[in-house]
Amino acid sequence: MTLGGKLVVVDIDFAVPTDVGAIAPISKISVGIAPADDESIASLGPAAAEVLTANINEQDGESFVKNLRNLAIWDSCSDPPNEGLNCFATLKAVEDALELIHAQERKNATEDQVIAKGWGKPERNIRNLIGLSVIYFKDGTDDFSGLVGVETRRRHYVHPPLQSNYLQPEEPFISDDMGMFPLPGPTSEFLTEFPNWLEQNMNEEMNLMPPPICSFILELSQPIVVSVEAAQRICAVVGLGGWSDVLSIVPKEEWALEDTTLEELLVSPLKSLS
């Protein structure tokens, strides 16, 4: 059986069943990700196939379905014609940037310190899940992580298009001893230099372009309950200006329900974020 998309092809081979009427077992899984001439992207395919094979061998049907669904989402969000968006290249660019930052932090701190107070530790294909995860907390033997992905559900969120590179390749970190430049984003006590981000400005020319077709999401390995104060900080980070700003924009009947979550409020189509 072959499943094909814009950039991804998944081949699933079945063995001949030994018993009449039995379901044919899966004998081999192959994954190809374009472009084939880009080794950093093409190599993601065989690695993804290993995870899917492990899902089958361990009879982890839930992870198998989730991995196939994520591959389909990342593929459908891509727009490859005329060198358009390749979500797999974008996620690989995020991984490359986080690995550079992690290596820089590790020069001044232990791995546990970086995970607890720094940018976290990027890992690929952990917990039987395909893709980039960021370990951000440890509790004894348990690791808490978030799986980085893309989805189309935030079309109303105003943000630059996703990129294939996020740190300047020639000079990924810069010093600003004279305070001549604004801080390039949140940092940590373990970085002696600032990440030299490659960013697209939200200017008038960009407003004339088609809006981005997708944005990043971070799926936590297990749910987290936060206080109202923490929710206010989250809103401030994403530019909402505060929790009350969300509640004043979203009609009360949409957030007074008992099962309404912070996630639903933050992505309400009635709120234009900037």
N, C-alpha and C positions, 0 to 999 in steps of 0.2 A: 504494500500500500504506500502510495506517495502523496504527501501533502505539500503543496507548493504555494508560495506567496510572491511578493515583490522581490524579496531578498533571500528568503529562507526556503529550503527544500528539506523535508523530513522523509526519509525512506524507512519503512518498517517491514522487515522480512519475517515471515511466519514459517515455522517448521511443520512438517507433516504430523498430524496428531497420531498417537499410537492407538488410541481407542476410537471406535466408530461413534460418531456423534459428539466427541469431545471438542472443546474449543482449541483451535490451533495455537500453540504457544509461540511467543515472539522469540525469534532466534538472533536477530541483529537489528540495531537501530543506527542509522547514519544521519548526520545533520550537516548541511552545507549552508554557509552564509556568505553572501556576496559583499564586496567584490573579491573574486578568487585571487586576484593579483596583489591584494593587500594582505600580507601574512598576518599582521596584527589582528585583522578582522576575520580572515578566513580560518585562523586557528581557533576561533571561538566555537566553530561548528563541531569538530571532533570532541572538544571538552564538554559541550552541551550533550552530545550523544552519550558520553560516559555517564553523565548524571541521569539521563533518561533510562539508560540500561540498569544503573544501580536502583532506580525507582522500581523497575520491573523485577529485578532479582530479589529485592527486599519486600516485594508485594506492597509497596507504598503507592497505592493508586491515587490518593489525594494529591501527593506531590507531583506525580506523573501528569495528571490533568492540569494542575496549576502551572507546571512548566510549559506544557504545550500551549496553554492559554496565554501566558506571558510572551512566548515567542510570537504567537499570532498577533498580539496587541502591538508589540514593538515593530513587527513587520508592517502592520496596517497603518501605523502612524508615520512610517517612512514615506518619502516622496522621491524615489530614486531618479526619475527622468531628468535629464539636463543637470546632473550633479546636484540633485535636491537632497533633502534631509535623509540621512541614514542613521536611524535611532541606535543601531548597534555600534556605529562609530562614535556617536555622541556619548553613549554609556561607557565605552572604552576610554574616551577622553576624560570623563569624570574620574574613572578608575586611575588613569595615569596621573592626573593632578593630585588625587588624594594619596597615592603612593609616594609621590615626591614630597608632599607635606609631611606624611608619616615618617619618611626617612630623615627629614630635616629635624623633626621633633625628637626622634630617637637619639640624635646626637647629644641631647641635653637631658634626657629623661629615660626611665625604664618604660617598657611596653605597657605595664599596668598603669603607670602614671599618665601616659599618653591616652590610654583608653578612658581613664577616669576624668581627666581634666583637659585633654587636648582635643584634637580633631577625630580621634578614634582610629581604629585599624581597618583598612579596606581588605576584604577577602573576596575571592571569586569562587562560586559554586560550592558554598557550604550549606549545611543543614538540608542536603538533598535538593537544593534549589539552584536553578540556573541563573547566573548573573552576578552583579556586584552587590555585596553586603558590606555594611559598615558596623563593626562591633563598637558599641559606645558605652558599655557598662559590663562589669563582671561582678557576680555574686557567688563567691566560692567557686564551684566547678561550672556554674551556669554562665553562659555568655548571652548578653542581650544585644540584638543587632537589628538593623533595618535594611530591607532589600530595596535598592534604587531601581526605579523603572520609569516609564513614561506612559501617559494616558491622554486621551482627548477630552476628558470631562471638564478641563479648566479653560475652555476657549475664551471665557469672559475675563480671565486673569491677564492683566496687561504685563507683558514681559518680553524681552528680546527673543528672537529665534534661537533654538538650541544650536550648539556649535560643535565642531569636530576637534577643537583644541581650546583649553581653558587657561593654561599657563604659558607665558612666553617661552618658547622652546630654547631660545638662546640664553635667556636670563630669567629663570623661573622665580627667583627671589630678589628683592631689592632692599637696600637700606635707605632709611629716611631720617638720618641723624639730625638734619637741620629742620625737620618738620615742614618741608616745602610741599608735600603732597598729602591729600586727605587719606585717612586710613582706607586701604583697599578692601575692607570687609572684616568680619570677626576673625580674631586670631587667638593665640593662646600664649601662656607664659613660657612655653618651651620653644617658641620661634624667636630667633634673634633678628630675622629679617621678615619682611612682608611678602606674601605671595603676590607675584606680578601678574595679575589677572588680565586675560584678554577678554575685553567686554565690548559689546555693541551698544552704542549710545541710543537712547530712546529719543530720537530727534524727529523733525517734521518729515524728512524723507522716508523714515521708517514707517510713519503713520500712513503713508500712501501705499505701502506694500500690503499684501494679504496678511492677515493676522496669523501668528504661529498656530500650527495645527495640533500641537500637543505641548505638554509641560511635564516637569519632573514630579514624581511622587516618591514617598518613602514609606514602605510597608513594614511596620514594626513586627518583630518576631512574636510578640505577645502584647495584648492590649495594655495601655498605660492609663491610669486614672490621674488627672492633674487637678490642682486646686484652681479656684477662680483667679488667684494671683498669677499662677503659672500660665493660665489662658490669656491673661492680659499681656504677659511678656511675649507670648507667641504672636499675638495680634500686633504688638509693637514691632517685632522682628519682621513680619511680612508686610508691614506698612499700613496696617489698619488704623493705627492711632490709639487703640485701646479696645477693651471688651465692650464698653458701652457704645462705641462707634458701630460695632456689629449689630447689637441689639436695637439700636435706633434706626438702622436702615432696613433690617429684615422685619417684615410685618409680624406682630406679636403672635398671631395664630400659627405662624410657621416655626416659632421656637419655643412656645409654651408647652408643646407636647412632651410627655415624659421620655419618649425614646429619641428626642432630638439630640444630636451629638455636636460637638465642636466642629467636627469635620463638615457636617451638613451646613453649618452656619458660615464657615469660611469659604465654601464653594457655592454659596447661594447665587443663582444667576441674576438676582436683583441687585447684587452689590458689585459695582465696578471697581476693582482694586487698582491701585497705582502705587 
